[in-house]
Amino acid sequence: MVLIIGGMCQGKHDFCKSEFPDAEVIEHYEERIREELGEGKDPVSEAEKWLDEISGDLVIIMNEVGSGVVPMDRDERAWRESVGRVSCLFAKRADKVYRLLAGIPQRLK
């Protein structure tokens, strides 16, 4: 599994297409987390179950959401924290982790 993270419009998708053209790609997993929270589910537990079920070449692309201002809204703060915790889980289990900034990939793992 490969995890690609970075801010909005930083070149994550183009990098993925050029480096991993044949992989299955899961985009915007952070929005899945928002849905799970809305359904009263624990996103970390859901992500762990999902990872246990997947196989093959997989690339997960996620927007970084924890580097800015802390939201005033309680639900937005919970979402932001859950995205961070799920990102940590994915990074721990991934074979490779990349962060993109201004179209420049940096391999973290």
N, C-alpha and C positions, 0 to 999 in steps of 0.2 A: 504494500500500500504506500501511496505517496500523498503527502499533505502539502498543499500550496496555500499560503496565507498572504494577506496584504490588504492595503486599503482599497477603497473603490477606485476602479479605472486605473490600476497600476500595471496592467499587462499580464495578469495571471492567466487569462484564457489563451492568449496568444502563445505564451510560454508553454502551457500545457499541450496545445496543438502541435507545437514544433518538437517538443521533447518526448511526449508520450502519445503519439498519434493513434495507437491501437488500443489504448486503455479505455475501460469504462470510466466515465467522468460523472461525478456527483457534484453539482454546482449549488452554491448558496445554502449549504447545510444549516447556516445560522437561521434561515427562515423556517426550517423544519423544527428547530428548537423553539421558536416563537409559537408554532402551532401546538407542540407538545405541552408547553407551559399553559396555553389556553385550555387544553383538555385536562389539566390537573396532573399531568405525568411528570416524572423526574427525567429530564433530558440526559443526564449522565447514565442512568440505568438503561434508558432506551438505547443510547449509543453503544453501550457495552453489549447489549443483546444483539443489536444490528451487526456490530463488528464480528461477533461470534458466528453469524450466519453467512457472511460474505466470503467469496473466494475469487481467485484470479487477480489480474492486473486492475487495480482500482486507483483512481486519482480523486481526492476530495479537495475541492476549491472552496475556501471560506474567506469572507471579508473579516478583517480585524475590526473589532468594535470597542476594544477596551483602552485605547490610547488617548481618548479625548476627554471631554468634560463629563463628569458623573451626572447622569440624568436626574432630574428632580422627581420624575414619576417613579413610584415604587415598582410597577410592573416592568418598566424599561430597565431599571437597575437589576431586577431579577433576571431579565433576559440577558443583559450584558454579562452578568456574572456566570450564568449558565453557558453562554457561548465560550467564555474563557475556560471554564472547567472542561467542556467537551473538547475544545481545541487542545488542551493539555493531554487529555486521554488519547486523542488521535495522534498527537505528536509522539507520545510514548510508544504507541503500537506501530507507528509508521516505519517503513524501511528508510524512507527519505523524507526530509522536510525542507521546503523552500519558502523564503519570504521575498516578495517582490516589492521594490520601491522604484518608481519612475521607470518601469520596464526592465530594471536590472535585477536578475535573480541572485539571491544569496543562499547558498546551501547551508542549512543549520545542522542537519543530521544526515 
